[in-house]
Every structure is written in structure tokens, then in C-alpha cells.
């Protein structure tokens, strides 16, 4: 799979864009409906505990706080979005980026829910697919919808990138 510099830049852009769309969705949920999102400071705390070879926590909330965990959490969040965007463009051989369609992006977004279900949530002490939370079904549904929104964000961002690349000489 050979992708060029413009496709890499496009993939980075759609990863950032999709993550931003997901964040706007979570902001709407929080402000409009009182539904909280993952606290990215806790993601940063988890990342900052990794060098000490602590992958799993009984409760990330109870784990020792680390300096700059909020900044690290937000950087990690957007870095993950960029990596997922790059992976998607590589999987589609870059052709999708030139002519984006919604279905592959949506399906990919849904598929990415495996990462929080089987890596992040268990590592934070929430159990596999949030099984140790107060309302696992609600948490699972929220994760699934949020990752679907990420997929839609990939598509929307790619339409913008495609228009921009088509307008360049």
C-alpha cells in the first residue's frame, strides 16, 4: 500500500477532524442532556502510569495523580484519532480519501469501539465493555454511538479534504 504525502496529510486532517466532531458530540451530550464523557485527564493519568509498567488499574480515579495528566490526556486523545485516521486511509489504499463515502467510514468508526471495550475500559478499572460501571448497557451504547459519530466525522472531514485537494492546482 503506497500512499503519498498529500494522502498522509489528508489522513492526519481527517483524524483530527473526526476527533473534533466526536468532542463536539460529547459536548452536546454533556451540556444538553447531562451525559458525561470520558475525563481525558484520567486518560492522561493512565498514559503517565504506563512507563511504570502499570497497564491495569483497579480504579484509575484512585490511582496516584500525575503532573500534566490533563494535557497528556488531550494529546493522547487526538493522537489516537490521528492514528485511527491514518489506519483507515491505509486500509482503503487512499482511494477513499479522493472520493469519500459514508458507509466505510461509519463501519470503521463502529469497529473502533473494540479499543475502548477491550483495552481502555478494562485498563481504567471499568471492566470489559464497562461491565463494572453502574449502568453497563448505557455506557456501552454511549461508546458505540460516540464511535459511530467518529466514523461520520471521518466522512465529513474527508469531504472537506477532498474538496480542498480538488481545488488545489
N, C-alpha and C positions, 0 to 999 in steps of 0.2 A: 504494500500500500504506500503509494508515493503521494504525499501532499505537499503543496508548495507553501511559501512564506505567507502569501495572501490568505490561504486557507487556514493556516495556523493562527494568524491574526484574527480571522473571522471566527474561528473556533473559540479563541480566548474571549472575544467580544460577546459571543452568544452565551458562553458560560457565565460571564459577569451579568449580562442582561437577564438571563433566566433566573439567576440567584436574586437579582434585584426584584424581579416580578414576584418571586416566591416571598421575599421580605415584605413587599407591599401587600400581598395576600395575608400574611401573618399580622401585619399592622391593622388591616381591615378587621380581621377576626378579633384581635385584642381590643381595639377601640370601639368597634361596632357591636360586638357580641360578648365581650369579656372573656374570650377564649385565649388563654396564654400560649405562648410559643416556647421553644427551647431557649433557655437563657444561654447565650453564646459565651458568657463569662465562664459557665460551667464546662462548656466545650474546651475553652482555653485552659481551664484548670486540668482537665483530663489530658490534653496535649502536653502540658507542662509537667505532668507526672510521668509521662512516657519514658523520658531519659532515665528515670529511677527504676525502670522495668516494672512499672505498675500499670498493667493494661486494664485490669478489672477492679472496680471499687464496689464495696457493699453499698455505699451511697456516696455519690460524688459531692453531694451537698455537705456531707460530714468530713470529706477529705480536706486536708490542710490547704488553705488558700495559698495562692502563688502570686508573686508580683506580676503585674501586667496581664493577668489572665483574661480580662475583657478584650484587650487589644489582640492578644493571641487568638482568642476565640473567634473574633470577627474576621481576622486574616485567614484563619483556618477555614471558616465557613465559605468565604469567597474563593479560596484556593481549591477547595473541594468542588465548587461549582465550575471553576475553570477546567479542572481535570476531567470532570464529567462531560463538559462541553467538548474538550479535545478528544476524549474517547469516542463520543458519539460521531464526530466528524470523521475520525479514523475508521470507525466501523462502517460508515456509509461511503467510504472512499472519497469523501469530499464532494461527491456529486450532489448530494442532498443540499449542501450549502448554496450551490448555484441556483437550485430550483427547489426550495423547501416546501414540504407538505406536512400537514399537521399530524397525520396518523403515526408515522415513525417516531416523531418527537414525543408524542403523547405516550406511546407504548414504552419508549425508552425511559421517560420520566417515571412511569408506573414501575418499571423494572428496577429502577434505582432505589426503591423503598427497601430492597433487601439489605442495603448498607445500614440504615438505622435499626431495622428489625433485628439483624443478626450480629452486628458489630457494635454500633454506638450505644444503643439502649442497654444491652447486657453489660457493656463496659462501664456504664454510668450507674449500674446497680438497679436498673429498671426492669431487668429480666428480658428474655427473648420476646420480641414484639410487644414490649411494655406489659408483660404478664404480671409484673409486681406493682403496677400502678393501681390507684384507687378505681379507675374505670378503664380496663384494658381495651375494651371494644371501642370506646370513644377515642382513646389515644391512637389505636391502630387506624381507625377511619381518618383521623386528622393527618396522620403521617401519609396515608395513601393519597388523600386529596392534595396535600401540600406537594407531594412529589409529582402528582398529575399536573399541578399548576407549574411546577418546574419544567415539565415537558412542554406545556403550552408556551411558557416563557422562552424555551429554546426556539420554538417555531416563530414566535413574534419577533424575537431578536434576529433570527436568521432572515426573515423577510426584510427587516431594516438593513442588515448587512448586504443582502443580495441586491437591494435597490441601490445602495451606496456603491457597491462594486460595479454594478451595471452602469452607473453614472460616471465612473472614472474612465479617463482615456486609456 
